[in-house]
Amino acid sequence: KAGVTQTPRYLIKTRGQQVTLSCSPISGHRSVSWYQQTPGQGLQFLFEYFSETQRNKGNFPGRFSGRQFSNSRSEMNVSTLELGDSALYLCASSLTLSSEAFFGQGTRLTVV
Amino acid sequence: GESVGLHLPTLSVQEGDNSIINCAYSNSASDYFIWYKQESGKGPQFIIDIRSNMDKRQGQRVTVLLNKTVKHLSLQIAATQPGDSAVYFCAENYAGGTSYGKLTFGQGTILTVHP
């Protein structure tokens, strides 16, 4: 059974650009969450989706957005990139809203 | 101002020793707790979880203890092996029984196992 797949693995963008990251959950999992990991702030929750609906949102500016499709795949978008957005972006999926979350390998975003 | 990086606690043990990693959580209403292991270049890997109606749970070579009175969580690893070397994170969640996707992570502990 394939794990959580995130694409791309690495990305370099310029300040002011926008970026879209993709996450394919484990087959059958309907809940997808996104996290940002940086050396300064650690792991921070971005948002959670279940059945195409955003269920929870973390304390990030509106430049960060996401969505979930009918096949449970999810994307997150960051507009007007800033240097401080450089981070490892992690996606986690779970079978239901009350089961353990399994993480993908992450997308390493570097903003220059 | 300049951001300050997290200074992660470290734990060094000899192969074969037992390891205990501690975590203080912040929300007394949290009802679900998870331990994750993260190796360099990889995403966090689920180790074990515990719900607030329990105070101990055992897995393969790992035990999680929960003390709600002092908001403390610990992970015990028996017979630690070099492959256990990684950063370990505790995570907590309060969802009122409806959602466990919004996890609040601790800062992490670096475990180094010497052969």
Interface residues (C-beta under 8 A of the other chain):
Chain A: V4 S31 V32 S33 Y35 P39 G40 Q41 G42 L43 Q44 F45 E48 F50 R55 N56 G58 L90 A92 S94 L97 S98 S99 E100 A101 F102 F103 G104 Q105 G106
Chain B: S3 V4 G5 L6 I34 Y36 G41 K42 G43 P44 Q45 F46 D49 F89 A91 A95 G97 T98 S99 Y100 G101 K102 L103 T104 F105 G106 Q107 G108
